[in-house]
């Protein structure tokens, strides 16, 4: 995986966590 891919996955994971977590 390239650094760009790792960063993209991390950002997507962060967005998912924010969306799932209440408030």
Beta strands, then each sheet from edge to edge (+ up, - down):
end
